[in-house]
Every structure is written in C-alpha cells, then in structure tokens.
C-alpha cells in the first residue's frame, strides 16, 4: 500500500503540462502547446517563445536522424574525407594568420591552437559550411520524437535561452539539421554553457566571430577536462567533444599535421 500511495503522490506532483512525445505528426501541436507552458515555467520569456511560432513537425529531420552512418567508416576513409591536403594547407595558413589570437586563447584556456584549428576545419571547413536550417523546427521535432525526447527537450530549452540572452538573432539561429550552431557546431546546451565573448563586443557569437568561436571551443574542451598540450593525452576531453572514436583520432591526427 505504501508503494501505491507514493506512486499517487508522484503523479499528483508531476507537471500539469507534461508534454507527451510521439512518433508521427499527429500529436505534435498538442506537444508544442504543452512545451510552451513548461518552458515559460522555467523562465523562458513570452518574446523568446515567439521563436516557436509557425514551427511544424519536420519529417526530413526524422529521416536524417534515423540514417546516421557517417561514423561507421574506417579511420582511413574518415581522414581522407575530413583531413585532405587542401584543408591541412588552409589550416596551416590560419595557424599563422591567427597566431596571436591562438596564443592568447592557449594562455587563458590551456588548449593548443593546433587542436582548435583542426576542429574548426573538420566541423565546417573553417566556417564555410555551418548549415542554414532554422534550428527551432529541427529541435522541436526531435524533442517531440520519442527516440531521444529528453535530450532534445533540453537542447530546445537551451536554444531558447541562447536566443533570450541575446547572443544571436532569430534569423541567426540556423545551423545543421540536428540543431548544431556556429563554426564549430555547438549543440545549444554547449552553446549556453561554454560560449564566451572573447572579442568583447557583448555577444557570444559563434556564427561570425572567430575569436568567440575558437575561445569557446577551448573553453568547452577545458570544461571536459583538457590538461596540458598533448591531444593524445586528452582523449577524454575529445570524447566530450565527440563520442565517435574515429572522430577523436582524426582530431589528434589533424593537430599533429599542424604541429609538424
């Protein structure tokens, strides 16, 4: 009887507008309405919540989510696609042109410039391919979808916090299909936690500000335990960046090319 009583109390204490996930579009609008109320209860302002106006269920995002095969390739295949000679040469040029900035960042956060430039190149070809998809639609779709609802609900809330904080305009909240933002592709929770205003203009701008991009990436890695200069001795921090072993090894490989 005590167990039943505890269960009843927990049900009574549950949020009044607990949003229910779904596996097709039929329940999306009801889920979104409930999510809005939950978000307001967590401090998201009415003006920030207007970012969700017109958002709909995106079947294209669901298809992409179910078809992630890019880390099933071998290390050699992955490196051939991500660390080609042209990209390495461009990275070496950027190491020179951004040397003063990279030195300042390393002094403050302890992460070598070679690692930051390697990540920058692998993620978006140094900012050239950041994605242009409005992220609120993607994140709302993935938060409603039952496969990883809790994870993406958190991401959606933090995307609203990034917008509410004034880091980016609504038009700038565009990125990859799963909600990644900026030149090193931060998920919104990482953006909210680790983005820094390194250029001192009052905004944490990972879309356009190279100082903010590289310093924020260093701050992220430090937050996951980066210590010392050696990438090979910081695989745990690199796993915090990306859980795929082939990706972590590719960062080490790319950075070693830049240290030569």
ABEGO torsion letter per residue (X at the ends): XAAAAAAAAAAAABBAABBBBBABAAAAAAAAAAAAAAAAAAGBBAAAAAAABGBBBBAAAAAAAAABAAAABBAAAAAAAABBAAAAAAAAAAAAAAAAAAAAAAAAAGBBAAAAAAAAAAAAGGGABAEABBAAAAAAAAAABAAAAAAAAAAAAAAAAAAAAGABBAAABBBBAAGBBEAAGBBAAAAAAABBBAAGAGBBBAAABAAAAAAAAAAAAAAAGBBEABAAAAAAAAAAABABAAAAAAAAAAAAAAAX
